[in-house]
Amino acid sequence: MSQPTTLSIRRPDDWHVHLRDGEMLRAVAAYTARQFARAIVMPNLVPPVTSVEAAAAYRDRISEWAGPGFTPLMTCYLTDQADPDEIARGFKEGVWAACKLYPANATTNSAHGVTEVRNIYPALERMQEIGMVFCVHGEVTDAEIDIFDREAVFIDRVLAGVVRDFPGLKIVLEHITTAEAADFVRDAGPNVGATITPQHLHLNRNALFAGGLRPHAYCLPVVKREKHRLAFRAAAVSGSPKFFLGTDSAPHPRHAKEAGCGCAGIFNAPFALESYAQVFEEEGALDRFEGFASEYGARFYGLPLNEGTVTLERSSVKVPEHVGTSDADLTPFHAGQVLNWKLAG
């Protein structure tokens, strides 16, 4: 069977992205906006986005640099003191689309995160009542737990209890990295979904040490064993509406990645769709790519599907070693590699 030379899909959305702020926002916003109509924007700024007013102001800054035709969907950073009334107000006013759980000190700028999930039960109760989505960074932070096991332990210790206690709450387990996560989401009720990143679809933990220490393969949750990659890769291409696109694109300046204590995060926005398309092609599942990229996430969030399309062309494209500006010098995912698809236009 001949391979298609073009692939046109309904314009997709990114259900998990970090756009940062200031000079970094100015450098990266357009990469996301040229591909995606909407994006769930993470709130882990300094200070974190915990008020309706801060979220609205951040949304305006994003819109300024992303340009017309792109809608940032804002999230509330949950703390132990999360106010259910403030959350409900922001949701009613159309400022917040979701709330985000960062376990305290789990990842970048999460020091103000939640120390014990029961501290936010009043907020989760209100979110369940009003139909607001709960986005979850699913890792425990206990020092005695191996970093490669933190997602699976979180599911057992924390997430299973939340799903039991709030059966009507919409929950997105973000950037899944394990077979346990794929199984949990698949077997849970219809209110539980998951996002999957391009880097986790492509990389296993060998990538961290290929010929030396590779800081640009370091993200949180860390990439895992090959058996895990294969398990959630199968989930991504399965056609299940529980699994949808969320890049977790997380830019850090090159000097902050290539450091004695390098930052966690992979900047995949410049070639995100190309990266995903390559996976779906390798798995013989290009016919399921549109659902994963453009339909399942919107339906989970209860939002209309986008109008218009984007087109990918079968054409070799070499990813540059560096992108950005002098103040935001960035190494993109797949730097120096050749991808098989190119976003047209």
C-alpha positions as CSV (number, residue, x, y, z in Angstrom):
1,M,0.0,0.0,0.0
2,S,1.4,3.4,-1.0
3,Q,2.0,5.9,1.9
4,P,0.1,9.2,1.9
5,T,2.1,12.2,0.8
6,T,-0.1,14.6,2.9
7,L,-2.1,14.4,6.1
8,S,-4.8,16.9,6.8
9,I,-6.5,16.9,10.2
10,R,-8.9,19.2,12.1
11,R,-6.9,21.9,13.8
12,P,-5.6,20.3,17.0
13,D,-5.2,21.5,20.6
14,D,-2.4,21.1,23.1
15,W,-3.9,20.0,26.4
16,H,-0.7,20.7,28.5
17,V,1.9,23.3,27.7
18,H,4.3,25.6,29.6
19,L,4.7,29.1,27.9
20,R,6.6,30.7,30.8
21,D,6.5,34.5,31.0
22,G,8.6,37.6,30.0
23,E,11.2,37.1,27.4
24,M,10.7,33.4,27.3
25,L,7.0,33.8,26.6
26,R,7.8,36.2,23.8
27,A,10.3,33.6,22.3
28,V,8.1,30.5,22.5
29,A,4.4,31.5,22.2
30,A,4.3,31.5,18.4
31,Y,5.6,28.0,18.1
32,T,2.5,26.6,19.9
33,A,0.1,29.1,18.2
34,R,1.1,28.1,14.7
35,Q,0.0,24.5,15.3
36,F,-2.7,24.6,17.9
37,A,-6.0,26.5,18.2
38,R,-6.1,26.2,22.0
39,A,-3.8,25.1,24.8
40,I,-4.1,24.3,28.5
41,V,-1.4,26.6,29.9
42,M,0.4,25.6,33.1
43,P,0.3,28.0,36.0
44,N,3.7,27.4,37.6
45,L,5.1,30.8,37.2
46,V,7.0,32.7,39.9
47,P,4.9,33.6,41.8
48,P,2.3,30.9,40.8
49,V,-1.0,31.8,39.2
50,T,-3.4,31.3,42.1
51,S,-5.9,34.2,41.6
52,V,-8.5,35.0,38.9
53,E,-6.9,38.4,38.3
54,A,-3.4,36.9,37.9
55,A,-4.7,34.3,35.4
56,A,-6.6,36.9,33.4
57,A,-3.5,39.1,33.2
58,Y,-1.3,36.2,32.2
59,R,-3.9,35.2,29.5
60,D,-3.6,38.7,28.0
61,R,0.2,38.5,27.9
62,I,0.0,35.2,26.1
63,S,-2.5,36.5,23.6
64,E,-0.3,39.4,22.8
65,W,2.6,37.2,21.8
66,A,0.8,34.3,20.4
67,G,-1.2,36.5,18.0
68,P,-4.8,36.1,16.6
69,G,-6.4,32.7,16.2
70,F,-5.0,31.1,19.4
71,T,-6.9,30.7,22.7
72,P,-5.0,30.1,25.9
73,L,-7.0,28.1,28.4
74,M,-5.8,29.0,31.9
75,T,-5.3,26.9,34.9
76,C,-5.4,27.6,38.7
77,Y,-2.3,26.5,40.6
78,L,-3.6,24.6,43.7
79,T,-2.1,25.1,47.1
80,D,-3.0,23.7,50.5
81,Q,-5.0,26.9,51.0
82,A,-6.9,26.7,47.7
83,D,-10.2,28.6,48.0
84,P,-13.2,26.8,46.5
85,D,-15.1,30.1,46.1
86,E,-12.2,31.7,44.1
87,I,-11.9,28.6,42.0
88,A,-15.6,28.6,41.2
89,R,-15.6,32.4,40.5
90,G,-12.8,32.0,38.0
91,F,-14.5,29.1,36.3
92,K,-17.8,30.9,36.1
93,E,-16.2,34.0,34.6
94,G,-14.5,31.9,31.9
95,V,-11.0,32.7,33.1
96,W,-10.0,29.2,34.4
97,A,-10.6,26.0,32.4
98,A,-9.0,23.7,35.0
99,C,-7.1,23.4,38.2
100,K,-3.6,21.9,38.4
101,L,-2.2,19.7,41.2
102,Y,1.6,19.9,41.7
103,P,2.7,17.8,44.6
104,A,5.0,20.1,46.5
105,N,8.5,20.1,45.0
106,A,7.7,17.5,42.4
107,T,8.9,19.6,39.4
108,T,9.8,23.1,38.2
109,N,8.3,25.9,40.3
110,S,6.3,23.5,42.5
111,A,7.5,24.6,45.9
112,H,4.1,26.1,46.6
113,G,2.3,22.9,45.6
114,V,0.1,20.6,47.7
115,T,1.7,18.8,50.6
116,E,-1.3,16.4,51.2
117,V,-4.1,15.8,48.8
118,R,-6.8,15.9,51.5
119,N,-5.9,19.5,52.0
120,I,-7.6,20.3,48.7
121,Y,-10.6,18.0,49.1
122,P,-12.9,21.1,49.6
123,A,-11.7,22.5,46.3
124,L,-12.1,19.1,44.6
125,E,-15.7,18.8,45.9
126,R,-16.6,22.2,44.4
127,M,-14.9,21.3,41.1
128,Q,-16.9,18.2,40.9
129,E,-20.1,20.1,41.5
130,I,-19.4,22.7,38.7
131,G,-17.8,20.3,36.2
132,M,-14.2,21.7,36.3
133,V,-11.3,19.6,35.2
134,F,-8.6,18.5,37.7
135,C,-5.2,18.2,36.0
136,V,-2.7,16.1,37.9
137,H,1.1,15.9,37.9
138,G,1.1,12.3,39.1
139,E,4.3,11.7,41.2
140,V,5.0,11.3,44.9
141,T,8.0,13.2,46.2
142,D,9.1,11.0,49.0
143,A,12.9,10.8,49.0
144,E,12.9,7.1,49.7
145,I,10.9,6.3,46.6
146,D,13.0,5.6,43.5
147,I,12.4,8.3,40.9
148,F,11.5,5.8,38.3
149,D,8.7,4.4,40.6
150,R,7.1,7.7,41.6
151,E,4.3,7.7,39.1
152,A,3.2,4.2,39.9
153,V,3.3,4.9,43.7
154,F,1.3,8.1,43.2
155,I,-1.4,6.1,41.4
156,D,-1.7,3.6,44.3
157,R,-1.3,6.0,47.2
158,V,-3.1,9.1,45.9
159,L,-4.9,9.0,42.6
160,A,-6.9,5.8,43.3
161,G,-8.3,7.4,46.4
162,V,-9.3,10.6,44.7
163,V,-11.1,8.7,41.9
164,R,-12.9,6.7,44.6
165,D,-13.9,9.8,46.7
166,F,-14.9,12.0,43.7
167,P,-16.5,9.7,41.1
168,G,-17.9,12.6,39.2
169,L,-14.7,14.7,39.0
170,K,-13.1,15.0,35.6
171,I,-9.4,14.1,36.1
172,V,-6.6,14.3,33.6
173,L,-3.4,12.3,34.6
174,E,-0.9,14.3,32.7
175,H,2.2,13.2,30.8
176,I,1.8,9.5,31.6
177,T,5.0,7.5,31.5
178,T,4.3,4.0,32.8
179,A,2.3,0.9,31.9
180,E,0.6,1.3,35.3
181,A,-0.7,4.7,34.3
182,A,-2.0,3.5,31.0
183,D,-3.8,0.6,32.6
184,F,-5.3,2.8,35.4
185,V,-6.7,5.3,32.9
186,R,-8.0,2.7,30.6
187,D,-9.8,0.8,33.4
188,A,-11.1,3.9,35.2
189,G,-14.5,5.4,34.4
190,P,-15.2,7.9,31.6
191,N,-14.2,10.9,33.8
192,V,-10.5,9.9,33.8
193,G,-8.3,10.7,30.9
194,A,-4.6,11.2,30.2
195,T,-2.2,13.3,28.1
196,I,0.8,11.9,26.4
197,T,3.9,13.8,25.3
198,P,6.0,13.3,22.1
199,Q,9.2,12.9,24.1
200,H,7.8,10.0,26.1
201,L,6.5,8.3,23.0
202,H,10.0,8.5,21.4
203,L,12.4,8.0,24.3
204,N,13.2,5.4,27.0
205,R,15.6,6.0,29.9
206,N,18.6,4.9,27.8
207,A,18.3,8.3,26.1
208,L,19.5,10.0,29.3
209,F,22.9,8.3,29.0
210,A,23.4,7.7,25.3
211,G,27.2,8.3,24.9
212,G,27.2,10.5,28.0
213,L,24.8,12.5,30.2
214,R,22.1,14.0,28.0
215,P,20.5,17.0,29.7
216,H,18.1,17.7,26.9
217,A,16.5,14.3,27.4
218,Y,15.8,15.1,31.1
219,C,12.2,15.9,32.0
220,L,9.8,15.2,34.8
221,P,8.4,12.6,35.0
222,V,11.6,11.0,33.8
223,V,11.5,8.7,30.8
224,K,11.2,5.1,31.9
225,R,12.1,1.5,30.7
226,E,11.2,0.4,27.2
227,K,8.4,-1.8,28.4
228,H,6.6,1.3,29.7
229,R,7.1,3.3,26.6
230,L,5.7,0.5,24.5
231,A,2.6,0.2,26.8
232,F,1.5,3.9,26.7
233,R,2.6,4.2,23.1
234,A,0.1,1.5,22.3
235,A,-2.5,3.4,24.3
236,A,-1.8,6.6,22.4
237,V,-2.4,5.0,19.0
238,S,-5.3,2.8,20.1
239,G,-8.1,5.1,19.2
240,S,-9.3,5.3,22.8
241,P,-10.8,8.7,23.6
242,K,-9.2,8.5,27.1
243,F,-5.7,9.4,25.7
244,F,-5.0,12.7,24.0
245,L,-2.3,15.1,23.0
246,G,-0.5,17.2,25.6
247,T,3.0,18.2,24.7
248,D,4.2,19.3,28.1
249,S,6.6,21.5,26.1
250,A,8.7,23.1,28.8
251,P,11.4,25.6,27.7
252,H,14.5,26.3,29.7
253,P,17.5,28.4,28.4
254,R,20.3,26.2,27.2
255,H,22.6,27.3,29.9
256,A,20.0,26.2,32.5
257,K,19.8,22.7,30.9
258,E,23.5,22.2,30.4
259,A,24.5,22.9,34.0
260,G,25.7,21.1,37.0
261,C,22.1,20.9,38.3
262,G,20.2,21.1,35.0
263,C,16.5,22.0,34.8
264,A,13.9,19.4,34.0
265,G,11.9,20.0,30.8
266,I,11.9,19.4,27.1
267,F,11.1,22.1,24.6
268,N,9.2,20.2,21.9
269,A,6.8,23.0,20.6
270,P,8.6,23.8,17.3
271,F,8.1,20.3,15.8
272,A,5.4,18.8,18.0
273,L,2.9,17.7,15.4
274,E,5.7,16.3,13.2
275,S,7.0,14.3,16.2
276,Y,3.6,12.9,17.0
277,A,2.9,12.1,13.3
278,Q,6.1,10.1,13.0
279,V,5.0,7.9,16.0
280,F,1.6,7.3,14.5
281,E,3.1,6.4,11.1
282,E,5.6,4.0,12.7
283,E,2.6,2.3,14.4
284,G,0.5,2.1,11.3
285,A,-2.1,4.4,12.9
286,L,-2.2,7.6,10.9
287,D,-5.9,7.1,10.5
288,R,-6.3,7.6,14.3
289,F,-4.0,10.6,14.6
290,E,-6.8,13.2,14.2
291,G,-8.8,11.8,17.1
292,F,-5.8,11.9,19.4
293,A,-4.7,15.4,18.3
294,S,-7.9,17.2,17.5
295,E,-11.0,15.5,19.0
296,Y,-10.6,13.5,22.2
297,G,-9.2,16.3,24.4
298,A,-11.9,18.8,23.4
299,R,-14.6,16.3,24.1
300,F,-13.2,15.5,27.5
301,Y,-13.1,19.2,28.4
302,G,-16.6,19.7,27.0
303,L,-15.5,22.2,24.4
304,P,-16.4,22.4,20.7
305,L,-14.2,20.9,18.1
306,N,-12.1,23.4,16.1
307,E,-12.9,24.7,12.7
308,G,-10.4,24.5,9.9
309,T,-7.5,22.1,9.3
310,V,-3.7,21.8,9.4
311,T,-1.8,19.8,6.8
312,L,1.4,17.8,7.3
313,E,3.4,17.0,4.2
314,R,5.6,13.9,3.8
315,S,8.9,15.8,3.5
316,S,12.2,15.4,5.4
317,V,12.9,18.2,7.8
318,K,16.0,18.6,9.8
319,V,15.4,20.1,13.3
320,P,17.8,22.9,14.1
321,E,20.3,22.6,16.9
322,H,19.1,25.8,18.5
323,V,16.1,28.1,18.3
324,G,14.8,31.2,20.1
325,T,16.6,34.5,20.9
326,S,19.8,35.6,22.5
327,D,17.9,35.9,25.8
328,A,16.1,32.6,25.4
329,D,18.5,30.3,23.6
330,L,16.7,27.0,23.4
331,T,17.5,23.4,22.2
332,P,14.4,21.9,20.7
333,F,13.4,18.2,21.0
334,H,14.9,16.2,18.1
335,A,17.7,18.8,17.7
336,G,19.9,17.8,14.8
337,Q,17.6,14.9,13.8
338,V,15.6,14.4,10.6
339,L,11.8,14.0,10.8
340,N,9.6,12.5,8.1
341,W,6.8,15.1,8.2
342,K,6.6,18.8,7.9
343,L,3.8,21.2,8.9
344,A,2.7,23.0,5.8
345,G,2.4,26.8,5.7
